[in-house]
Amino acid sequence: MTFQRARSAEQREERRRTILDTALAMLDEMPVADVSLNELSRRVGLAKSNVLRYFESREAVLLELLDRALRDWLAEVGDELAAGVDQAGSAGERGERFAAVVAHSLARRTVLCDLIGAQAGVLEHNVSVDVVVRFKRSALAGLDTMAELVRQYVPEVGDEAATVCLFAMILTGGLWTHCRPSPSALAAYEVDPALAALHLDLAPALQSGLALLIAGAAKRTGG
């Protein structure tokens, strides 16, 4: 794929979309850590210097993909919760079902989880303050949307809903890395089966953690 110089706003926006779509396709093939600016440029058909006209760094591309993936997930998870949570259940039952639906919904979206796992340690580095501010503002709006869902299905958490959601995203990123052990760690589990308790599976681990967050928040607020 080769491009002529983008001369209009529409052409520049099309170029940005092509770069993002190409990076997203790469994430279907490889983890965030393996996505390089050189390979992205090659696949897009632009010199690396030209890609940097549209995004200031590899991390800026991936941070925008994370923002887009979070918004797409939030647009879909509401329907999943409506189908999966019985609002006639007790507070405990609703909290458990909410945790289960959200955990399995996130675990199915491996690219989103990989990006969340890389957010603080990788994607928010090598980018300007403006890029981080733009991302954080969008992320904050997303947390507000998620908190509304928590309050809809588990109103007992009250004002703790936003905190639950923030910690849920941090938990997702942390668990994602722990649920992909190195070859040496996998070998260690084989050598000593007693270590198996440390070998986590993402969906059930995230479900358990989120359920604990919700139950603790409800207890704190007296719900």
N, C-alpha and C positions, 0 to 999 in steps of 0.2 A: 504494500500500500504506500503510495506517495502522494504528497499534497503540494498544491501551489500555495503561494503566500496568501494568508487570510487577510482580506482587505476590508471586509464589513464586519459589523458586530455579530451578525448572524453566522458568518463563516468562523469567526473566533469562538463563538459559543459551540458550534458544531465540532470544532477541533477539541475543545475542552471535553465535550461528551465522549468523543472518540477515545481520548486518553483515559478517561474514567472507565469506560466500558472495556477497554483493552486490559487495564489493570485488574478489573473485576474478573475477567476471564482467566487471567493468570492466577488469581487466588483460588479458582476452581481446580487448578493443577498443582499448586505449590503453596506452602505456608507463607505467611507475611514475611518471615525472615529471609526467604529466598527471592522475593520480588526485588529486582534491581532496576535502577533507572536506565542502565545500558540496555537491558533486555526489553524493558517497556518501550524505549525509544525505537529499538529495532522493529518491534512488532507494530508500532504505530506508523512507522515509515517516516519518522522525523529525526533530525539530529538531536542529540541530548540538549544542546543549547536552545533549540527551538521548543522542546518540551518545557524547558525551564522558563520560557516566555509566558506559559499558561499556569504553571504551578511552580512554586519556588523551590520545591524539593520532592524527593520520593515520599517523604513523610507527609507532606501536604496533600499529595494525591490520596494516600491511604486514609488520612484523617477525614477527607471529604467523603470517601467511600464508607467509612464508619458512620458518619453522620447520616448518609443516605440509607444505610442498612438499618440503623436504629429507627428512623422514621418509617421505613417500610414495615418493620416488625411491629411497631406500635399500631400501625394501621390495620394489622391482621390479628393481633393477639386479643383484641376486644371480642371478636367473633368467636375465637377459640374459648375464651372464658365464658361467654354466654352459653355455649354448648356444653361446657364441662363443669360448671359450678351450679349446684342446686341452691338457690337463694333461700329455700325453705329450711335448709339444714341449720344445725347449731353453729355458733361462732367457731368452735373448734373444727367442725366438719368443713365449713366454708374456707377456713384458713388452710387446711390441709389440701383441699381440692384446688384452691387458688395456686398454692405452691406447686402442686403437681402439674397443672396446666402450663404455668409459666416456665417451669424447669424443663419440661419436655419440649416446649415450643422453642426455647433458646437452644437446647442441645441439638435439635434438628438443623439449626442454622449455623453450621460449622464455620463458615467464613465470618459471620458476625461475631461468634465467640472468639475466633482467632484475632480479630481486630480489637475487640474489647481487651483481650489479654495483653495486647501490645500497646494499648493506648498510653498509659502513664509512663512506661519505661522506654518506649521507642517513638511512638507517633507524635508525642508532644515535644519532642526534641528536634532540633534542626528545622524549626519553623519560626516564623515571626510572631510577635505579640498579637498582631492583627488576626492572623490565622487562628491562633488559640482562642482569642476572645470570640471570634465568630463561631467556632466550634462549641465553646463552653455555653454560649447563649442558647444555641440550638439544643444542646444536651440538657440544659436546665429546663427548657420548655418541654422536652421529652419526659423528663422526670416528673414534671407537673402532670402530664397526661397519664403517666403510669400511676402516680399517686391517686389520681381520681378513680382509676380502676380499682385500686386497693380499697379506697373508701366506699366504692359502690358495692363490692362483694364482702368486704370485712370492715364495716363502719366502726367496729369496736377498736380499731387501731387509732382512730381519731387523728390528732395532730402529728402522730409518729409516722404517718404514711410516707411522707417524703423521705424521711430517714431510712425507712425500710427499703424503699426503692433504690436509694443511693448505695446502701450496703449490699443490696442484691446484685447490682451491676459490678461492684468491686469483687464480690464473692464469685460471680461468674468468671471474671478475668483470672482470678487466682486459681480457681478450680480447673479452668481450662488448661493451665500450664501443668498443674499437678496430675491431671488425668492423662497426660501424654509423657510417660516416663522415658528416660533414656534407655538405650540397650543395656547399659550397665545396671541400671535400677531394675529392669525386667529380669536380668540374670540373678540379681540379688534376691528377688522374690522367689525364684526357682530354688536357689541355694538354701534359703531359710523361709519356709512356709509361714513362720510366725510373723513375718513382716507383711503378710497379705493384707492386714488391716489398713496399711498405708497405700495400697493400690486401689485407687478410687475410680468409679465410673461416673461420668459427668452428670447424667440426668438424675439418678437417685441421690447423689451427693448434693447437688444443687437443690433438689426438692427438699431434702432434710434440712439444709441450712436455711432456706427461705421459710419453711414452716416454723422453724425455731425463731426466726426474726419476727414473723407475724404474731406468733403466740406470745413472745416476750413483749412486743409493743402493745398488744391488747391488754396484757396483764398490767403493764406500767400505767396505762390510761384508765384502768379499772373496768375494761370492757369484758 
